[in-house]
Structures are given as structure tokens and as C-alpha cells.
Amino acid sequence: MNNFLQNFLSLSSWQTWLSLLVLSIIFCVIYKMKKANINFSMRMLFSLVIGLILGFSLQYLNNYPQKEELQNIIWLKEFQTWLSFVNLAFIGLIKMLVIPLISISIIKVIIDIGKDIKISSLLSYSVFWLLLSTAIAASIGVFLGWYFELGAFFNSSMQGKEIREVASLSQILLGLIPSNIINSMSKDNIIAVVIFAFFVGFSARTLYKQEGKEQHQTFSNLVNSLYKIIMNMADFIMSLMPYAVVCMIANVLISNGFSAIKTAGLFIGLIYLCMVIMFLVHFLMLLSVGLNPLIYAKKAFSVWLFAFSSRSSVGTLPLNIATLQNKLGVSSSVANFVPSIGTTMGLNGCAGYFPALAAVFIAYSIGAPIDFNFVVMVILIAILGSIGIAGVPGSATMAASIMLTGIGFGEYFGLLTLILAIDPIIDMARTASNVSGAMSAAICTDKNLKLLDEKVYES
């Protein structure tokens, strides 16, 4: 009977039941806050704080166990199983939306885009802002890593994971061509889905020009109906987000504990410092096009928070698009297009400052000089790598692999073991930077194209 409760139900201890009761009470409070019409951002902030308190409290009650010791604390392991269940269930619902949302959104963008908007302008502005922010992120990573001598006192005798294979440029470009769109969708190859949707959208526009107006209108109506249905689904799933955030934050703290945080404290600190600086960079980007960044910060906070806790740029996409359109006045075309490509291109955290810090960490660990040529190479490889990791799972690890291979440090990838061990903790900051970078790039692009509804933005 005990095996049944422990292995099947994960409810073999009174501590587990008590923990779940506390979690249920927290959920009830969040539900009551919604009924009391407390705004979404406040509910998200409440969830973040409660998740932190819950995670720290459980660590404290168990005397801050090592990560490997958690397996011996049966009730904590069981409670973590239930936290993971909520996390994975919510992420599963989010992922369910991603492919249909991107494909339908891009097709809708191409069909609905006005004659006064050039596709080339949309592409050039969006890619410019995404890659510019990534270059700045890499520069910040190199400077902070050099200034704090990251890795100078690291024991380089440690061994670890082997470097992931880095594909050639031709292989990367061929991998973006959706030769099998179903396979691309199943692998979450977002760029391939975007390319396929572009072809469908352009073909629909061509159909209109080739005296197929009736068929074009029928298809356009279908696409618009599907888009509205998917956005309604997204609204409902997003309403569940505060509940998931509590479990996500608590689970990260329980899983990694304080020992991992202490061991790699400097790297973690620099990652979070880079995140804060990149938010300021995004504010400057908005100022450069004449927009108030404080308004953006207020309205985008809930998106940042979900990106931070979920650690998924793709998973944040539905909320990202909805916020850009409904709260920030970004046109439908840009709000759907830029964040979609921004999930796999110009990732400020994963492809910008993270691989740059990793490069400096390895350089100091092995005693390699950090000179002007080193800095230029890191920035260039970060920009190219932010394009090359498109559609590849584990984008930050791949970006680090590309970076170290590009600067000739590929054989030392194993020295990043310590960093990879605490990846969930640093991934929260990276993902928040990725999403904010895509959002600010979308707003700047819309402003450049003179499509931004500034009354909605400033309201």
C-alpha cells in the first residue's frame, strides 16, 4: 500500500498532504484576487513573491539540502512531483498554441498587410533591431566578464559535458527550408514554420491578383476566424498563468537549492546584472524612436515575469503578441511577425551575453589573453550564432558551443559543467532578456514603419 501511495500517487507522507493544502490555499487566494478584479500584473507579482517564499521555506525546513540529497527526502520529492505536474501541464497548453498561432498569424499578416507596407521594410527593420540588441548584449557580456575577471580563480581541471556538434553555415540554411513541414512543426522549428506560412500567405495574395478574388476572400475569412479562435484560447490559457508561476519558481528553488547558487555565484550575479542592463538598453531603443520606456515597462511587466518563470521564449509568445497588440498599440502585422522570428533570432540572453560570458570564463580559466581581436570575434560570432541556432532545442547550449568553436576554445567546453549545472537559474534571466528584446524590437519596427498607435501605447 505504501508503494502505491509513494510511487503511483506520490502522496505517502503527511508532509506532502500539508504542502499540497498550502498550495491549494495559495491558488484560492489567487482566484479570489481575480474575482476582486485585481489586475493581472499584480496577480503575477503576488505569484512570484509567494513562489519565492514557498521555495525558500521548503529549503529552510530541510536545512538547505544538496541537490543529490533531495532524492532522500521522500515528501519533498513527492511535492516536487506535483509542482512539476502543474508546470508541465501549463507549458503543454502553451506549446499547444505555438505552432497554430505562429502559422495562422504569419499568413494573416501577409494577407492583411497594407499596400503601403513593404515586406522588405518589415524584414529589414525587425532584423536590424533584433541583431543590434544582440550585438550590444554580447558587448556587455564581454565587458562585465573581463572587468570582474570571470573564471580567473576557477579550477580548470574539472571535466564535463562534451561540446555539441556545430553545423556548417550551409547545413544551418538547409535546415531552415521546410522540406517536411509536419516534421518541422513537430520539432518546433519556428523559422521553418514562418517560411512555410510566408509561402502560403504570398500565394493567397497572388491568388487575389490572378482573378481569384472569391477564393481569396473565402480563404481570408477562414484565416481570420481561425485567428480569433486561437486568440480566445490564448486568453483563457493566459488566465491560468499566475497559478503556474507559483509552482515554477518554487520548483526551481527546490530543484537547485542554495549550494549550486553559492558555487557559481559570480556567474549568476553577472547574468542577472546583464539582464538589468539589457532592460535599460531596450528602454534606450524606445527612447531613440521617441517613446516613453516607463509605459512599456509597466505594460510589459507581466510578459517579463512569465518569461522569467517559465524559461520559454516560445511559450511566452501568445502573451507577447496579445500585449503588443492590445496594450502597446503595435499593429497586428508587426506584433505577430517580429516576436515570432524573435523566438529564434536575436536572442539577447541565450545568444548574446550568455555565450559572451562563457567565452570570457573559459579564456580566464585557461589563461588565454582577452584583447581587442578576442572581443570583436565574440561579438561577430554572437550575431551570427543568434541566427544559426534557429529551430535548435537547447539554444543557449548551442550558442555557447558555436561561440567556443568560433574562437578556437571548442576543446574546453567541458569546463562549463559548473555553469550547465545551474542552467535553470540563469535561464530565467536569459529568457526575460530574449522576450524583452523581441518586444522592444517589435515596437521600434512598428514605429519606424509609422504604424504604431501611440494613443493606445500612451493610454
N, C-alpha and C positions, 0 to 999 in steps of 0.2 A: 504493500500500500504506500509506503514511504517513497519507494522508487517511482511509483505512478505520480505522486504529488510533486516529486522533485524533478523528474526527467520529462514528464508529459505536461503537467500543469504549471510547473515552476512556482508552486505555492506550498512548499513543505514546511515553512517556518512562520511563526507569528510575527517576526520582524518584517517578513515580506508582505503579509497582510496589512500590517500597520503602515508600511511605506506606501502601499497602493491606496490605502484610505486617505493618507495625507495628500497624495497626488490627486485623488478624486475631489477632495475639498478644494484644492487649488483650481481644478477645472471648473468647479461650481462657481468659484469667485469670478473667474474669467467670463463665464456665461452670464452671471449677474451684471458684470460691468458692461457687457454688450447690450443687455436688456435696458440698462440705465443710460444707454446712448453715449457712453464714454468713447471718445474717438479711437480709431484703430491704432494710431501711433502710441497712444498712452497704454492701450492694452498690450501692445508689443513690448513696450519698455517695462511694464509690470512683469511680463512673462520672462524677459531677460533677467531681471533682478531676482525673481523667485527661483529661476533655474540655477543661477549662481549660488544663491543661499542654500538651495537643496543639495547641489553638488558638493559645496564646501562642508556642509553639515555632515553629510554621509562620510566624507573623508575624515573629518574630525572624530566622529564616533568610532571609527575603526583605526584611529592612531596613524592616519596618513600611510596606508599600506603601499608597498611597491607594486608595480603593475602585475608582476607574476604572482604576487600574494593574493590578488583579488580572486583567483580561482578557488582558493581555500575558504573564502568567506561565502558560504552557500547562499545565505539570504540576500546578500548584496549582489551576487551573481544572478539570482532569480529576479530581483528587482530590475537589474540592468537589462535582463531579457525582455521585460515588459516595456521598459523605456525604449529599447531598440525596436520593439514591435510598433509602437506609436510612430517613431521616427521613420521607419521603413515603409509603413502604411501610407504616411503622408507624402513622403518622397515618391512612392509609387503612383499616387494620384497625380502629383505634379508632373512626373515623367509621362504619364498617360496623355497629358495635354500637349507636350512639347512639339512632337512631330506634326500632328494635325494643325496646331496653332501656327507653326512656322510656315508650313507648306501653303495653307489657306491664306495666311496673312500676306505672304510674298506675292501669290497670284492676285490677290485683291489689290495690292499696291500697284502692280504693273497694269492691271485693267483700269483702275480708277485714277491713276496718275494723270494730272492735267497736261495739256499740250505745252504749257509754259514751263514745265519742268523737264529738264533733260536728264535721262538716265545717267549719262556720263558725269554730269554735275553732282548728282546724288552720290555716285560711287566715289568720285574724286574727293569731295568734301568729307564724307564719312571715313574713308580710308586715311585721309590726311590727319584728322583729329585723333583717330584710334592709334595710329602709329606714332604720332608726335607725343602723345601722353605716355606711350610705352618707352620711347627713347628717353624721355625725362625720368621715368621711373627707374630705368636701368642706370642712368647717371647718378641718381640719388642713392641707389643701392651701392654702387662702386664707391662713392664718396664716403658714405657712412661706414662701410666696411673697412675702408682704408683709414679713416680718422680714428676708429675705435680698435684698429689692429685686430680685426675679427679672425680668429684661428691662430693667432701668434703663439698662444700657450696650449694649443691642442696637442694631445698625444697622437702623432701621426702613425703609430704602429697599429692602430685599430684597423680591422678588416670589416668589410660589409658587402652589401649587395653589388652585383656586377652591373656595369653600365648597360642601359637599354640600347638596343641596336638603333642607330640613327640612319634613316633612309636618305638617299641622294635627292637632289632637287627634282630630277625627272620623275623619280618614284613618288615623291610627295604630290607633284602636279597631276600625275596619272591617277593617284589615289583619290583626287578630288572629283574626277569625272565619274558620274553615277552610272556606271555600266550596268549595275543591277540596283535599281532604286529601292526595291524591297530590302535587299541586303544592307544598303546604306542606312535605311531607316532603322533597321533592327540593331545596327551598330552605333546609332546616334551620330552619324556622320553629318553634322549640321550643314557644312558647306556644300556637300553633295546634294542635300535636300534643297538648299537655297538655289543651286544651279538648275536643278530639275524644275523647281517652281518657276524660275525665270523663263525657262523654255516654254512652259505651259502658258504663263502669262503673256509672253510675246506672241505666241501662236494665236491666243484669243484676240489680242489686239489686231493682228494681221487679218484674222477672220472678218473683223468688222470692216476693214478696208477693202476686202475682196468680196463685197456684196453679200456677206453672210451676217447681216445685222440682226436678223431674227434669232439665229443660233447663238450669236454673241450675247444678245440680251438674255436669252434663256440661261446660258452658262454663267453670266454675270449675276443674275438673280440667285442662282444656286450657290455661288461662291459667297455672296453677301449673307444668305440665310445660314450657311454653314458657319460663317464667321461669327454671327450673332449668337448662335447656339453654343459655340466653343467659348466665347467670352462670358456667357451666362454660367457655363460650367466652371470657368476660371474664377468668377466672383464667389461662387459657393465654396470652392476648394480653398480660396484665399481666406475665407472667413474662419477656417479651421486652423489657420497658421499660428495664432497665439498659444494654442494647446501644444502644438508640435515643438515650438521654441523652448518651452519649459523642459521637455524631455531631451531635446537635442543638447542644450547647454549642460544639463545635469549629467547626461551620458558621457559627454566629452571629458568632464572633470573626473568622473568616476573611473573611466577607462584609462586615463593617462596619469592621474594622480599628480602629486607635487614633486616627486623625485625627478621625473622627466623634465618638468619645468625648471627646476633648480639647475640640473646638469647642463642644459643648453640655454641658460638664462639670457646671455648676451645676444645670441642669435634671435631668440624670441623677442627680446626688447627692441632690437633693430628692425625686425619685421613689422612690429606694431608702430614704431616710430615712422617707418616708411609709409605705412598706411595713412597715418595722420597727415604727413607731408603731402601725400598724393591727393588727399581730400582738398588741401589748400591749393594744390596745382589745378585741380578741377574747378575750384572757385575762381582762380585767375583766368582760366579758359573762358568761363562765363562772363567775367568782367571784361575780357577782351572783345566780346561781341555786344557789350552794353547791357548785360543782365545782372540783376541783384542775386548774388550767390546765397544769401541768407534765406531767401524764399525757396530756392532749390533745396537747401539743406533741410528746411522744415518739412517740405512735401516729400522728399525722397527718403526721409529717415526710416520709415517702415520697410522700404525696399532694402536699404543697407542692413538693417537689423536681421531681416530674413536671410539675406545673402551670407551675413556673418555666422548665423546659427546653423543654416542648412549646408553651407560649404558647397553650394552648387550654383554656378552661373546660369546653367541651362534651366535648373529648377526654378530660379528666380525670374525667368523670362516672362511668364504670364503677368506677374505683378508689376514687373518693369514696364512692359508695354502699356498696361492699364493706367499706371501712374503718369507716364509721359503724356498719354492722350488726354486723360480726364482731369489731371491736376496741374500739369505743367504746360498745357496748350500746344503740344507738339502735334504736327499733322499726322494723320493716320499712316501716310506713306513712309515717313521717316521713322515714326515710333515703332513700326513693325519691322522695318528693314535694318536699321543701324544696330539695335540691340541683338537682332538675330545673328548678324555676322560678328557682332562684338562678343558672342559667347565662345568664339574660336579664333578670333583675330584681335591683336592689340590688347591682350590680357595684361593690364598694368602690374598685377601682382604675380601671377603664375609665370608670365613670360618676360616681365620687366625687372623689378627689384629682387625677386627671389633668386633667379639664376645668376644675377649680378653679385649678390651677397655670397652665393655658393662659390662663385669663381674666386672672389677675394678670400674667402675662408680657406679654399684649397691652396691658393697662392701663398698665404701666410703659413699654412701647415707644412708645406714642402720647402719653404724658403725661396720661392720664386719672386723676382722683382715686380713691383707694381709701378709701371711707368706710363708715359703718355700713349704709347702704342698698345699697351695692355688695355687701357681704358677705352680707346677708340674701338678696338676689336670686340670688347664686351658689349658696347652699345650697338654696334652694327649687327652682331650675332643675335642680340636680344630682339632687334627689329625683325630680322629675317626669321628667327625662331618663332616669333609670335604669329607668323603666317604659316610656317612649316608644321606646327603642332595641330593644325586644324583637323578636327574629327578624330583625334587620338585620345583614348582614355588615359587618365593619369597625366594630364597636360603639364603640370609643374615638374614632375619627374622627367618627362621627355624634354622639356625646355632646359632643365639642368644638364641632361645628357648632351643635348645639342651644344649648349654653351661650353661645357668642359671639352668636348671633342673639338669644337671650333678653335679653342685657344690652346689646344695641344695637351690638355690635362686629363684626357679620357681615361687613362690607366689608373687615375687616383679617385675615380668615382666612389669607390668603397669607403673613402674617408667621410662620406656624407651619411654614414649609418646613423650617427647620433641625431642628425637633422631629420632623417626619414622616420626615426622612432617617434618623434613628437610632431609628425606631419599634421595630424588633425588640429592641433593647437595653432600652428602657423597658417594652416589653410583657411581658417576663419578670416584672418586679416587679408590674405591674398584675394579671397573671393569677394569680400566687400570692396576692395580696390578695383577688381575686374568690373564689377557691376556698376560702380560709380563712374568709372572711366567710360563705359558704354553709354550710360545715361547722359553724361555731360557732352560726349561726342555727338549724341543724337540731338541734343538741344542746340549746340553750336551749329551743326549741319542745317537744322531747320531754320535757324536764324540767318545763316548765310544764303539759304535759298529763298528767304523772305516769306516763309510760310508760317512762322511761329505766331500763335495767337497770344500776344503779350498781355491782353486783358485777363485771359484765363491764367497765365503764368503769374501775374501780379495779384490775383484775387486772393 
